[in-house]
């Protein structure tokens, strides 16, 4: 599917597909879609656009895209190929959770464009975390539940820290800006 809609809104009809609720404009064709390429007019990809579309394997998000909404690709369980904009400045909550791409990602810190999306280390062992310079935002829940995290350094380039970033980080005592 080539997607070039620029005014998507956030309201889609809900329907059932293999016992999963799916939000999106694709109707009954959702189970046939294996690839999505966003076009040159798209700047923002709305929340829930492809949520639980379990047949999607590949997504191409070009550099004109600067924002991805909440749970946009959540539950796209076979999504493994992702080419993503280097210009992203916002990635919504759980946008890529429960995808093969996310589940198999071995990076300690997952960056999407200019966004720190997730801290991907189960046991931080009290060592400080240094966010790379040039990062402009930290996605919602990026460090959620990392209870051994004690210290983090945030560069001047970060202008936005989303909600619940440090939820469950009981031992975080130093945040250096």
Secondary structure, 3 states (H helix, E strand, C coil): CEECCCCCCCCCCEEEECCEEEECCCHHHHHHCCEEEECCCCCEECCCCCCCCCCCCEEECCCCCCEECCCCCCCCCCCCEEECCCCCCEECCCCCCCCHHHHCCCCCEEEECCEEEEECCCCCCCCCEECCCCCCEECCCCCCCCCCCCEEECCCCCCEECCCCCCCCCCCCEEEC
